[in-house]
């Protein structure tokens, strides 16, 4: 018997509205956001939330001076097509790319996430 349904991931950031809009566009999920809280939600209930943190410092990829603590792996069909689309949304691609079957990007708040071929 399950105790819960869908786990949500909550990311710290400086601007919950900007981050909710970025991930809403990335996944084509519903966006609800204000300066106090942001979230994107799939039709089936999965949710990613964004909370403002005063003095927010983005993770330092690939270093650990400011550790990433967690990251999202996003499954895509084609790395090149997905890369072009996510860069247009405002992500950046760091120079350090540790693998060949996935690619690391940084969201507008500096959180690392990966595109992986499904």
Z-matrix of the N, CA and C atoms (Angstrom, degrees):
N
C 1 1.452
C 2 1.526 1 108.18
N 3 1.296 2 115.70 1 127.47
C 4 1.460 3 120.87 2 178.58
C 5 1.520 4 109.73 3 -78.86
N 6 1.301 5 115.14 4 139.72
C 7 1.458 6 120.51 5 175.86
C 8 1.521 7 110.41 6 -85.22
N 9 1.329 8 116.13 7 -40.47
C 10 1.463 9 120.89 8 -179.69
C 11 1.515 10 110.65 9 -117.71
N 12 1.319 11 115.03 10 -178.38
C 13 1.460 12 119.61 11 -179.76
C 14 1.519 13 110.26 12 -112.30
N 15 1.313 14 118.19 13 -83.77
C 16 1.450 15 122.17 14 -176.94
C 17 1.521 16 109.37 15 -112.23
N 18 1.317 17 118.30 16 121.49
C 19 1.461 18 118.02 17 175.40
C 20 1.524 19 109.62 18 -71.73
N 21 1.300 20 115.91 19 143.56
C 22 1.458 21 121.30 20 173.66
C 23 1.518 22 108.10 21 -105.54
N 24 1.297 23 115.27 22 148.77
C 25 1.453 24 122.38 23 173.51
C 26 1.520 25 106.14 24 -106.02
N 27 1.333 26 117.29 25 133.76
C 28 1.461 27 121.57 26 178.96
C 29 1.519 28 107.86 27 -117.26
N 30 1.324 29 116.41 28 122.96
C 31 1.455 30 122.41 29 -179.98
C 32 1.527 31 110.56 30 -106.53
N 33 1.324 32 116.26 31 134.01
C 34 1.460 33 120.98 32 172.06
C 35 1.527 34 108.54 33 -73.44
N 36 1.334 35 116.01 34 149.58
C 37 1.467 36 120.02 35 179.13
C 38 1.518 37 109.48 36 -166.46
N 39 1.309 38 115.89 37 173.91
C 40 1.457 39 121.09 38 174.94
C 41 1.528 40 111.40 39 -90.14
N 42 1.344 41 117.11 40 -31.40
C 43 1.464 42 121.89 41 -173.66
C 44 1.527 43 110.37 42 -134.38
N 45 1.348 44 117.96 43 93.58
C 46 1.461 45 120.52 44 -178.02
C 47 1.533 46 113.84 45 -62.11
N 48 1.320 47 117.74 46 -30.75
C 49 1.463 48 120.49 47 -179.26
C 50 1.524 49 109.79 48 -66.81
N 51 1.329 50 117.22 49 -48.56
C 52 1.466 51 120.73 50 -178.55
C 53 1.525 52 111.02 51 -62.19
N 54 1.318 53 117.24 52 -41.31
C 55 1.455 54 119.89 53 -178.10
C 56 1.529 55 111.34 54 -71.41
N 57 1.318 56 117.89 55 -38.17
C 58 1.466 57 120.94 56 176.42
C 59 1.526 58 110.37 57 -63.32
N 60 1.310 59 117.72 58 -41.37
C 61 1.463 60 120.47 59 178.87
C 62 1.524 61 110.99 60 -64.76
N 63 1.341 62 117.17 61 -39.93
C 64 1.459 63 120.85 62 178.80
C 65 1.529 64 110.54 63 -61.80
N 66 1.339 65 117.61 64 -53.55
C 67 1.460 66 120.59 65 -177.69
C 68 1.525 67 111.82 66 -70.15
N 69 1.322 68 118.13 67 -31.21
C 70 1.458 69 119.94 68 175.22
C 71 1.517 70 111.28 69 -61.52
N 72 1.331 71 116.45 70 -41.89
C 73 1.461 72 120.63 71 177.80
C 74 1.526 73 110.98 72 -70.47
N 75 1.328 74 117.43 73 -39.03
C 76 1.462 75 121.25 74 -179.26
C 77 1.527 76 111.70 75 -61.04
N 78 1.324 77 117.60 76 -44.02
C 79 1.465 78 121.92 77 -176.34
C 80 1.524 79 113.56 78 -101.28
N 81 1.328 80 117.90 79 -7.02
C 82 1.466 81 122.87 80 -174.25
C 83 1.529 82 110.12 81 58.85
N 84 1.337 83 114.88 82 47.70
C 85 1.458 84 123.22 83 178.37
C 86 1.522 85 109.90 84 -108.17
N 87 1.322 86 115.59 85 158.52
C 88 1.460 87 122.27 86 177.87
C 89 1.537 88 109.92 87 -64.69
N 90 1.324 89 115.64 88 136.47
C 91 1.468 90 121.99 89 -179.37
C 92 1.520 91 109.59 90 -109.72
N 93 1.338 92 116.39 91 131.25
C 94 1.462 93 123.40 92 170.11
C 95 1.521 94 105.53 93 -131.54
N 96 1.318 95 116.35 94 120.02
C 97 1.465 96 117.12 95 -174.44
C 98 1.518 97 112.06 96 -152.68
N 99 1.316 98 113.93 97 147.52
C 100 1.457 99 123.31 98 172.78
C 101 1.523 100 106.07 99 -144.98
N 102 1.318 101 118.62 100 172.40
C 103 1.467 102 119.22 101 177.27
C 104 1.534 103 113.53 102 -61.33
N 105 1.330 104 118.21 103 -18.59
C 106 1.464 105 122.01 104 -178.26
C 107 1.527 106 113.53 105 -92.50
N 108 1.339 107 118.87 106 -20.25
C 109 1.469 108 121.17 107 -175.26
C 110 1.519 109 108.74 108 -170.22
N 111 1.308 110 117.08 109 141.56
C 112 1.455 111 121.10 110 174.94
C 113 1.514 112 109.54 111 -133.35
N 114 1.334 113 115.72 112 152.63
C 115 1.456 114 119.46 113 174.72
C 116 1.511 115 109.94 114 -155.46
N 117 1.327 116 114.03 115 153.61
C 118 1.457 117 121.99 116 170.27
C 119 1.520 118 106.21 117 -125.64
N 120 1.336 119 115.47 118 140.39
C 121 1.464 120 119.15 119 -173.73
C 122 1.529 121 109.71 120 -136.94
N 123 1.336 122 114.15 121 132.99
C 124 1.465 123 120.90 122 175.52
C 125 1.522 124 109.91 123 -77.92
N 126 1.317 125 116.16 124 160.79
C 127 1.462 126 121.08 125 177.30
C 128 1.525 127 111.81 126 -58.59
N 129 1.331 128 117.54 127 -30.98
C 130 1.465 129 121.14 128 -177.59
C 131 1.526 130 112.43 129 -89.90
N 132 1.349 131 118.42 130 3.28
C 133 1.454 132 120.92 131 171.80
C 134 1.503 133 117.13 132 110.59
N 135 1.341 134 119.54 133 -21.26
C 136 1.470 135 121.25 134 179.67
C 137 1.528 136 109.62 135 -57.99
N 138 1.330 137 116.21 136 141.42
C 139 1.462 138 120.35 137 -173.08
C 140 1.530 139 110.82 138 -140.67
N 141 1.318 140 116.20 139 141.06
C 142 1.461 141 123.09 140 169.41
C 143 1.519 142 105.89 141 -121.45
N 144 1.336 143 115.92 142 130.47
C 145 1.462 144 120.87 143 -176.47
C 146 1.526 145 110.62 144 -117.29
N 147 1.331 146 115.69 145 160.92
C 148 1.457 147 122.24 146 -176.09
C 149 1.518 148 108.70 147 -137.18
N 150 1.332 149 115.49 148 122.36
C 151 1.461 150 119.51 149 -179.13
C 152 1.528 151 109.73 150 -116.23
N 153 1.332 152 116.24 151 137.13
C 154 1.465 153 118.52 152 179.17
C 155 1.524 154 111.01 153 -74.51
N 156 1.312 155 115.15 154 140.57
C 157 1.452 156 121.81 155 177.93
C 158 1.523 157 107.73 156 -128.92
N 159 1.314 158 115.74 157 123.20
C 160 1.461 159 119.74 158 178.62
C 161 1.527 160 109.17 159 -64.33
N 162 1.315 161 116.40 160 132.99
C 163 1.453 162 121.16 161 -179.53
C 164 1.521 163 113.67 162 72.62
N 165 1.332 164 116.71 163 23.50
C 166 1.462 165 121.39 164 -178.75
C 167 1.528 166 111.15 165 -51.91
N 168 1.328 167 115.55 166 134.93
C 169 1.463 168 122.92 167 174.33
C 170 1.520 169 107.52 168 -122.73
N 171 1.330 170 117.84 169 123.40
C 172 1.463 171 119.42 170 -178.89
C 173 1.523 172 111.58 171 -68.06
N 174 1.330 173 116.93 172 154.59
C 175 1.456 174 120.33 173 175.64
C 176 1.529 175 110.08 174 -58.69
N 177 1.309 176 116.44 175 152.60
C 178 1.463 177 122.25 176 178.40
C 179 1.522 178 108.71 177 -103.04
N 180 1.308 179 117.16 178 100.70
C 181 1.459 180 121.90 179 179.86
C 182 1.510 181 109.68 180 -94.02
N 183 1.312 182 121.89 181 131.58
C 184 1.448 183 127.80 182 2.23
C 185 1.534 184 113.14 183 -92.77
N 186 1.311 185 117.72 184 1.75
C 187 1.461 186 120.79 185 -178.38
C 188 1.511 187 112.63 186 -69.92
N 189 1.312 188 116.18 187 177.18
C 190 1.463 189 120.88 188 -178.71
C 191 1.525 190 112.07 189 -124.43
N 192 1.345 191 117.40 190 20.29
C 193 1.464 192 119.29 191 175.10
C 194 1.528 193 110.23 192 -59.89
N 195 1.309 194 116.15 193 -41.23
C 196 1.461 195 123.23 194 169.88
C 197 1.524 196 104.77 195 -123.70
N 198 1.339 197 119.26 196 96.62
C 199 1.469 198 121.48 197 -171.17
C 200 1.519 199 113.41 198 -64.71
N 201 1.331 200 114.49 199 150.28
C 202 1.464 201 119.77 200 -179.86
C 203 1.519 202 112.02 201 -72.96
N 204 1.311 203 119.82 202 -26.68
C 205 1.459 204 126.60 203 177.59
C 206 1.525 205 113.76 204 64.25
N 207 1.291 206 119.81 205 -36.90
C 208 1.456 207 124.02 206 176.74
C 209 1.508 208 107.94 207 -164.22
N 210 1.322 209 116.59 208 162.28
C 211 1.457 210 120.42 209 172.34
C 212 1.523 211 108.49 210 -153.41
N 213 1.317 212 115.60 211 163.02
C 214 1.457 213 121.85 212 179.20
C 215 1.528 214 109.42 213 -99.87
N 216 1.322 215 117.00 214 137.10
C 217 1.454 216 122.71 215 168.47
C 218 1.519 217 106.80 216 -103.13
N 219 1.329 218 116.19 217 121.84
C 220 1.458 219 122.48 218 -177.80
C 221 1.525 220 108.03 219 -110.40
N 222 1.320 221 116.53 220 121.55
C 223 1.457 222 121.01 221 -179.96
C 224 1.528 223 109.70 222 -80.31
N 225 1.337 224 116.33 223 131.28
C 226 1.463 225 122.27 224 179.08
C 227 1.523 226 109.02 225 -132.77
N 228 1.327 227 116.07 226 160.66
C 229 1.464 228 120.00 227 178.66
C 230 1.521 229 111.90 228 -83.19
N 231 1.343 230 117.82 229 -34.94
C 232 1.453 231 121.64 230 -176.28
C 233 1.531 232 109.09 231 -140.39
N 234 1.322 233 117.17 232 120.78
C 235 1.465 234 120.84 233 -176.33
C 236 1.526 235 112.54 234 -63.03
N 237 1.327 236 117.84 235 -42.72
C 238 1.465 237 120.29 236 -177.10
C 239 1.525 238 112.08 237 -66.07
N 240 1.322 239 116.75 238 -43.50
C 241 1.469 240 120.73 239 179.25
C 242 1.527 241 110.76 240 -65.08
N 243 1.330 242 116.05 241 -44.77
C 244 1.463 243 120.19 242 179.89
C 245 1.524 244 110.59 243 -65.09
N 246 1.327 245 117.29 244 -38.91
C 247 1.468 246 120.23 245 179.67
C 248 1.523 247 111.55 246 -61.36
N 249 1.309 248 117.09 247 -47.37
C 250 1.461 249 120.11 248 -179.97
C 251 1.528 250 111.09 249 -58.09
N 252 1.323 251 116.39 250 -42.07
C 253 1.465 252 120.51 251 -178.27
C 254 1.524 253 111.83 252 -68.28
N 255 1.339 254 117.92 253 -42.97
C 256 1.461 255 119.98 254 -175.54
C 257 1.529 256 111.26 255 -73.44
N 258 1.323 257 117.78 256 -32.53
C 259 1.466 258 119.80 257 175.85
C 260 1.531 259 110.38 258 -65.79
N 261 1.323 260 116.06 259 -36.36
C 262 1.466 261 120.51 260 176.88
C 263 1.533 262 111.65 261 -65.43
N 264 1.348 263 116.82 262 -30.35
C 265 1.471 264 121.01 263 178.00
C 266 1.530 265 112.72 264 -74.60
N 267 1.336 266 117.33 265 -16.50
C 268 1.458 267 119.44 266 179.01
C 269 1.516 268 115.09 267 120.55
N 270 1.328 269 118.35 268 2.42
C 271 1.464 270 120.48 269 174.59
C 272 1.521 271 108.87 270 -72.90
N 273 1.316 272 115.64 271 162.19
C 274 1.459 273 120.93 272 172.77
C 275 1.523 274 108.50 273 -123.32
N 276 1.327 275 115.53 274 155.84
C 277 1.458 276 121.45 275 179.09
C 278 1.523 277 108.15 276 -112.65
N 279 1.323 278 117.67 277 113.00
C 280 1.463 279 119.36 278 179.81
C 281 1.533 280 111.19 279 -70.31
N 282 1.313 281 115.73 280 156.20
C 283 1.454 282 120.75 281 178.88
C 284 1.522 283 111.80 282 -62.77
N 285 1.327 284 116.94 283 -38.49
C 286 1.467 285 120.49 284 -177.14
C 287 1.525 286 109.95 285 -75.42
N 288 1.318 287 115.87 286 113.30
C 289 1.458 288 123.16 287 178.43
C 290 1.530 289 107.49 288 -125.84
N 291 1.329 290 118.66 289 102.77
C 292 1.455 291 121.34 290 -170.49
C 293 1.527 292 116.46 291 -78.70
N 294 1.313 293 118.85 292 -4.87
C 295 1.459 294 120.00 293 -176.94
C 296 1.513 295 111.73 294 -141.78
N 297 1.314 296 116.58 295 178.10
C 298 1.465 297 121.32 296 178.64
C 299 1.522 298 112.45 297 -116.64
N 300 1.332 299 117.89 298 -14.91
C 301 1.465 300 121.13 299 -178.89
C 302 1.519 301 111.88 300 -99.58
N 303 1.322 302 116.94 301 2.89
C 304 1.464 303 122.35 302 177.65
C 305 1.523 304 107.78 303 -150.97
N 306 1.318 305 116.23 304 163.93
C 307 1.467 306 121.59 305 177.95
C 308 1.519 307 109.50 306 -133.56
N 309 1.307 308 115.38 307 142.66
C 310 1.455 309 122.82 308 -179.06
C 311 1.528 310 108.91 309 -99.76
N 312 1.328 311 115.61 310 137.08
C 313 1.467 312 122.80 311 176.24
C 314 1.519 313 108.16 312 -132.92
N 315 1.313 314 115.58 313 166.78
C 316 1.461 315 121.66 314 174.67
C 317 1.517 316 107.76 315 -120.46
N 318 1.339 317 116.54 316 131.19
C 319 1.461 318 119.41 317 176.75
C 320 1.532 319 108.36 318 -73.01
N 321 1.340 320 118.57 319 174.62
C 322 1.465 321 119.78 320 -177.67
C 323 1.533 322 115.16 321 -59.36
N 324 1.330 323 118.42 322 -19.04
C 325 1.469 324 121.08 323 176.85
C 326 1.530 325 111.82 324 -95.60
N 327 1.333 326 117.67 325 0.43
C 328 1.452 327 121.73 326 177.59
C 329 1.512 328 116.25 327 94.21
N 330 1.351 329 118.45 328 2.73
C 331 1.467 330 120.94 329 177.71
C 332 1.528 331 109.51 330 -72.22
N 333 1.331 332 118.11 331 129.57
C 334 1.457 333 118.90 332 174.94
C 335 1.530 334 111.34 333 -73.30
N 336 1.320 335 115.23 334 145.35
C 337 1.466 336 122.11 335 170.58
C 338 1.512 337 106.81 336 -147.42
N 339 1.310 338 116.23 337 158.74
C 340 1.462 339 120.92 338 -177.11
C 341 1.516 340 111.18 339 -119.94
N 342 1.317 341 115.31 340 144.86
C 343 1.450 342 121.56 341 164.91
C 344 1.520 343 106.71 342 -98.84
N 345 1.319 344 116.06 343 129.38
C 346 1.460 345 123.16 344 179.60
C 347 1.523 346 107.46 345 -124.92
N 348 1.320 347 116.93 346 142.91
C 349 1.459 348 120.23 347 177.70
C 350 1.515 349 108.18 348 -76.54
N 351 1.317 350 114.82 349 127.13
C 352 1.475 351 121.31 350 -178.31
C 353 1.517 352 109.73 351 -83.47
